[in-house]
Amino acid sequence: MKESIKIKEIKEIYLILKDKINKRLNEFRRIWEDADEEIVFAELIFCLLTPQSKAKLCWKAVENLKRKNLLMNGNLIEIVNELNKIRFKNRKALYIIQARNQFSTNGKISTKELLRKLSDPQRAREWLVKNVKGIGYKEASHFLRNVGLSENLAILDRHILKNLKSLGVINNIPKSLSKKQYIEIERKMIELSREISIPLNSLDLIFWYKETGEIFK
């Protein structure tokens, strides 16, 4: 692969931000190692809220739900009221309650316990997509990365797809992604990661930084 100006830019950003990126990724890993069940569940809800909504607004909504003790105990109306800046708030509020019921055992959230039974990230992603309403491949990949369970699943949001197109990895940005398309683009992004010697989860954060000017989630 001939190194283009855009690839050189990506490598330069990585060199500048490598320490900050690694610090962020270590924070994700510690969530799985050290965090309680509610924190892991909050990350799942954050990813559930993100489709067609800004990530920072979604995280703020999750924090408000936690602060008001509504993430674990709020009813539908109470949760909807905290999602005013989130698109499809009524549907997503219902998804939150469904997920809460789904991941509860004897009245307690057991997200980590359930995920431990799934032997690898690929299997965990498939389970999440098939069983959790509101979670697709992007959201499942995002969640597994954010709790430190995966370093080799691509989070194909609009920022990532835009950058992949700019780099010539894909020819166009699909309006929607089937499972087959998602896996194929993910494979191409993994190949790019290997070719330029930047870990996949770091590459994701670099693309996010290019679009937003910060390293977030």
C-alpha positions, 0 to 999 in steps of 0.5 A, spaced: 500 500 500 503 506 497 503 511 503 498 517 501 498 524 505 492 522 508 495 516 511 501 520 513 496 524 517 493 519 521 500 516 523 502 523 525 496 524 529 497 517 532 504 519 534 502 525 537 496 522 541 498 515 542 499 516 550 492 519 551 489 514 546 492 508 550 490 512 557 483 512 554 483 504 552 486 502 559 480 506 562 475 502 558 479 495 560 478 497 567 471 498 567 470 491 566 476 489 571 474 493 576 467 497 575 460 494 578 454 492 574 451 498 574 457 502 570 457 496 565 450 497 564 450 504 563 455 503 558 450 499 554 445 504 555 449 509 552 451 505 546 443 504 545 442 511 545 447 513 540 444 512 533 442 518 530 444 522 536 450 526 539 454 521 543 456 527 548 448 528 549 447 521 550 452 520 555 449 526 559 442 523 559 445 517 562 449 520 567 442 524 569 439 517 569 444 515 574 444 521 578 436 521 579 436 513 580 432 512 574 437 508 570 435 502 575 428 504 577 425 509 573 418 508 569 417 509 562 415 516 563 421 518 567 426 516 563 423 519 557 423 526 560 430 525 561 431 523 553 429 530 551 435 531 546 435 524 544 432 522 537 426 517 538 426 518 545 420 514 546 422 508 543 429 508 546 426 509 553 422 503 552 429 499 550 432 501 556 426 498 560 427 492 556 434 491 557 434 493 564 429 487 565 433 482 560 439 483 564 436 483 571 437 476 575 433 476 582 432 484 582 439 485 580 443 487 574 448 482 572 450 484 565 458 482 566 455 475 569 451 474 562 457 476 558 462 472 562 458 466 559 459 468 552 466 466 550 469 471 545 467 478 543 465 475 536 460 471 540 458 476 545 456 481 539 452 476 535 448 475 542 447 482 543 445 484 536 440 478 536 437 479 543 437 486 545 432 491 542 435 497 539 442 494 539 445 493 532 453 491 530 455 498 531 452 499 538 454 492 540 461 493 538 461 500 541 459 497 548 464 491 548 470 496 546 467 501 552 467 496 557 474 493 555 472 486 552 474 487 545 480 490 541 478 488 534 471 490 533 470 496 528 465 501 530 462 503 524 459 510 525 458 516 520 465 518 523 469 512 521 465 511 515 467 518 512 474 517 514 474 510 511 471 513 504 476 519 504 482 514 505 479 510 499 478 503 503 471 504 501 468 507 495 461 510 498 458 510 505 452 506 505 445 509 508 444 502 512 449 496 513 447 489 513 450 484 517 454 482 510 456 489 509 458 491 516 463 485 516 466 486 510 467 493 511 470 491 518 475 486 515 477 492 510 478 496 516 482 491 520 487 490 514 488 498 514 490 497 521 495 492 520 498 495 514 499 502 517 501 498 524 495 502 528 491 498 533 484 498 530 481 501 537 486 506 536 484 508 529 477 508 531 479 514 536 484 517 531 478 518 526 473 520 532 479 526 534 479 528 526 472 529 526 471 532 533 477 534 536 477 530 542 478 523 544 471 521 548 468 514 548 
